[in-house]
């Protein structure tokens, strides 16, 4: 499944539910087609798609809080019910975020595709450009990622992350302890607040995660007169708790 939400500047965009799936969107619906190895996989595929599309959100709850802010309120009224896409595989999304640090979206897609084609398992039934499954943490923990063009620091960050995931020390899913997961992420070399916030937002499903240092959010904040630096934006964002994650998506919508 491919979904294209507002892309965080400097980070990756788009995600897939996995091999054998396809989504097309319409004016008032999303049509999903699954190619499954077993019908027993259908409930999991549906649950992952709902998470990807944030279908279980309550727009009234976050809309009422965000709508009380004069600037954010205008954005909410212009696009009521905007959803915050999740991740169908929290580990994969975390790797993608690290790969996307400090590079363009196009470059992040290129290196991610290269990683999948080299270390991912080929699909029995390729679907267009989707030919490999994303490699699991167990594979990436010992992978020679420098050979893919990654810097030593970024390759080490991916391997350290994958090692913690493979060993079970770090769990990235909507049911995980968010505080513990965020603390473990932040303790990894090469992982900072920007990365932690993006992982928390999608992998952990934290509706209050807010990467105030994100370039796209800062550009939007400046354009709207909310703040002209990350510290000021973080301060203004306190008005939007506990739904700052949805506020981030509204801001990305107006990023110039």
MARVOKE-23050 format. One line per 5 residues: number of its first residue (from 0); their letters; for each residue z, x, y of C-alpha. Coordinates in Angstrom, 1 decimal. Layout:
BEGIN
NUM = A = Z:X:Y; ...
***
This chain:
BEGIN
0 = XXXXX = 0.0:0.0:0.0; -0.9:1.3:3.4; 0.9:0.2:6.6; 0.3:1.5:10.1; 3.3:0.9:12.4
5 = XXXXX = 3.7:2.4:15.8; 3.7:6.1:15.1; 6.6:8.2:16.3; 5.1:11.0:18.4; 5.2:14.3:16.5
10 = XXXXX = 6.0:12.5:13.2; 4.0:11.0:10.4; 2.8:7.5:10.2; 1.7:5.3:7.4; 3.2:5.0:3.9
15 = XXXXX = 2.3:3.8:0.5; 4.2:1.6:-2.0; 2.7:3.7:-4.8; -0.3:3.9:-7.0; -2.0:0.6:-7.9
20 = XXXXX = -1.2:-1.3:-4.8; -3.1:-2.5:-1.7; -2.2:-4.5:1.4; -4.4:-6.2:4.0; -3.0:-7.9:7.0
25 = XXXXX = -4.2:-11.1:8.8; -3.1:-13.0:11.8; -0.1:-14.7:10.2; 0.1:-13.1:6.7; 0.0:-9.9:4.7
30 = XXXXX = -2.0:-10.0:1.4; -0.8:-7.6:-1.3; -2.8:-6.7:-4.4; -0.9:-4.9:-7.2; -2.5:-2.9:-10.0
35 = XXXXX = 0.4:-2.5:-12.4; 0.8:-0.8:-15.7; 3.1:-3.6:-16.9; 3.8:-7.1:-15.6; 7.5:-6.1:-15.8
40 = XXXXX = 6.9:-3.9:-12.8; 6.0:-6.9:-10.6; 9.6:-7.6:-9.3; 10.0:-4.0:-8.2; 6.6:-4.0:-6.5
45 = XXXXX = 7.4:-7.1:-4.6; 10.8:-5.9:-3.6; 9.3:-2.6:-2.3; 6.7:-4.4:-0.4; 9.3:-6.7:1.3
50 = XXXXX = 11.2:-3.6:2.2; 8.1:-1.9:3.5; 7.3:-4.9:5.7; 10.9:-5.7:6.7; 10.4:-9.2:5.6
55 = XXXXX = 14.1:-9.9:5.2; 14.9:-9.2:8.9; 16.6:-11.8:11.1; 14.6:-11.8:14.3; 17.1:-14.1:16.0
60 = XXXXX = 19.9:-11.6:15.5; 18.2:-8.6:17.0; 16.2:-10.6:19.4; 19.2:-12.2:21.1; 20.9:-8.8:21.7
65 = XXXXX = 17.7:-6.9:22.8; 16.6:-9.9:24.9; 19.8:-9.7:27.0; 18.5:-6.4:28.5; 16.1:-7.1:31.4
70 = XXXXX = 13.5:-4.5:30.4; 13.8:-4.8:26.7; 13.9:-8.6:27.0; 10.4:-8.6:28.4; 9.1:-6.6:25.4
75 = XXXXX = 10.9:-8.9:23.0; 9.4:-12.0:24.6; 5.9:-10.4:24.5; 6.2:-9.7:20.8; 9.0:-11.8:19.3
80 = XXXXX = 10.0:-10.9:15.7; 8.6:-7.4:15.7; 9.6:-5.8:12.4; 10.9:-2.3:11.6; 9.0:-1.0:8.6
85 = XXXXX = 11.0:0.5:5.8; 10.2:3.1:3.2; 9.4:2.1:-0.4; 10.5:5.6:-1.5; 13.2:7.1:0.7
90 = XXXXX = 12.8:10.6:-0.7; 9.0:10.6:-0.1; 9.5:9.4:3.5; 12.1:12.2:4.2; 9.7:14.8:3.0
95 = XXXXX = 7.0:13.4:5.1; 9.2:13.4:8.2; 10.0:17.1:7.7; 6.4:17.9:7.1; 5.6:16.1:10.4
100 = XXXXX = 8.1:18.0:12.6; 6.5:19.5:15.7; 2.9:18.9:14.7; 0.4:16.1:15.4; 0.0:13.0:13.3
105 = XXXXX = -3.4:14.2:12.0; -2.0:17.6:11.0; 0.9:15.9:9.2; -1.5:13.7:7.3; -3.5:16.7:6.3
110 = XXXXX = -0.6:18.8:5.0; 0.9:15.8:3.2; -2.4:15.1:1.5; -2.7:18.7:0.5; 0.9:18.6:-1.0
115 = XXXXX = 0.2:15.5:-3.0; -3.1:16.8:-4.4; -1.6:20.1:-5.5; 1.8:19.0:-6.8; 1.3:15.3:-7.4
120 = XXXXX = 0.4:13.7:-10.7; -3.2:12.5:-10.8; -3.5:8.7:-11.2; -5.0:7.3:-14.3; -7.0:4.9:-12.1
125 = XXXXX = -7.7:6.4:-8.7; -8.1:3.9:-5.9; -10.4:5.2:-3.2; -8.7:8.0:-1.4; -5.5:7.5:-3.3
130 = XXXXX = -5.9:9.9:-6.3; -2.4:11.3:-6.8; 1.2:10.1:-6.9; 3.5:11.7:-4.4; 5.4:14.6:-6.1
135 = XXXXX = 9.0:13.9:-7.0; 11.9:16.0:-5.7; 12.2:17.8:-9.0; 8.7:19.2:-8.5; 9.1:20.1:-4.9
140 = XXXXX = 12.5:21.8:-5.3; 10.8:25.0:-6.7; 7.3:24.6:-5.3; 5.4:27.4:-3.5; 4.9:25.4:-0.3
145 = XXXXX = 4.0:28.4:1.8; 0.7:28.5:-0.1; -0.1:25.1:1.5; 0.1:26.5:5.0; 3.8:25.6:5.7
150 = XXXXX = 5.9:28.0:7.6; 8.7:29.7:5.7; 11.3:27.6:7.5; 9.6:24.3:6.9; 8.9:25.1:3.3
155 = XXXXX = 12.5:26.0:2.8; 13.6:22.8:4.5; 11.5:20.7:2.1; 12.8:22.7:-0.9; 16.4:22.3:0.1
160 = XXXXX = 16.0:18.6:0.7; 14.2:18.2:-2.6; 16.9:20.2:-4.4; 19.7:17.9:-3.1; 17.7:14.8:-4.0
165 = XXXXX = 16.9:16.1:-7.5; 20.5:17.0:-8.1; 21.9:13.7:-6.9; 24.0:15.2:-4.1; 21.8:13.3:-1.6
170 = XXXXX = 20.7:9.7:-2.0; 18.2:8.1:0.3; 17.9:4.4:-0.3; 19.0:1.2:1.5; 22.1:1.0:-0.8
175 = XXXXX = 23.3:4.5:0.0; 26.3:5.4:2.1; 24.5:6.0:5.5; 27.1:8.1:7.1; 27.4:10.4:4.1
180 = XXXXX = 23.6:10.7:3.7; 23.1:11.4:7.4; 25.8:14.1:7.3; 24.2:15.8:4.3; 20.8:15.7:5.9
185 = XXXXX = 22.1:17.2:9.2; 23.8:20.0:7.2; 20.4:21.1:5.8; 18.8:24.1:7.6; 15.7:23.0:9.5
190 = XXXXX = 16.9:19.4:9.8; 18.0:18.1:13.2; 18.9:14.8:14.9; 15.3:13.7:15.3; 14.6:14.0:11.6
195 = XXXXX = 17.9:12.4:10.6; 17.2:9.4:12.8; 13.7:8.8:11.5; 14.9:9.1:7.9; 17.9:6.8:8.6
200 = XXXXX = 15.6:4.2:10.2; 13.2:3.9:7.2; 14.7:5.5:4.1; 18.2:4.1:4.6; 17.2:1.0:6.4
205 = XXXXX = 19.6:1.6:9.3; 18.8:-0.9:12.0; 20.8:1.1:14.6; 19.1:4.5:14.1; 17.6:5.7:17.3
210 = XXXXX = 15.8:9.1:17.7; 16.4:9.4:21.5; 14.7:12.8:21.5; 11.4:11.4:20.2; 8.6:12.1:22.6
215 = XXXXX = 7.0:8.7:22.2; 10.3:7.0:23.0; 10.8:9.2:26.1; 7.2:8.5:27.3; 7.8:4.8:26.9
220 = XXXXX = 11.2:5.0:28.6; 9.7:6.8:31.6; 6.8:4.4:31.9; 9.2:1.4:31.9; 11.7:3.0:34.2
225 = XXXXX = 14.5:3.1:31.6; 15.2:6.8:31.8; 13.5:10.0:32.5; 15.2:12.2:29.8; 16.7:11.9:26.3
230 = XXXXX = 20.3:11.8:27.5; 19.6:8.9:29.9; 17.6:7.0:27.2; 20.5:7.4:24.7; 22.9:6.1:27.3
235 = XXXXX = 20.7:3.1:28.0; 20.2:2.5:24.3; 23.9:1.8:23.9; 23.2:-1.7:25.4; 21.0:-2.4:22.3
240 = XXXXX = 23.6:-1.7:19.6; 23.6:-2.5:16.7; 19.8:-3.0:16.8; 18.6:0.2:18.4; 16.2:0.8:15.6
245 = XXXXX = 14.3:-2.4:16.5; 14.4:-1.3:20.2; 12.7:1.9:19.2; 9.8:0.0:17.6; 9.4:-2.1:20.7
250 = XXXXX = 9.3:1.1:22.8; 6.7:2.7:20.5; 4.6:-0.3:21.0; 4.2:0.5:24.7; 4.0:4.3:24.3
255 = X = 1.1:5.5:26.5
***
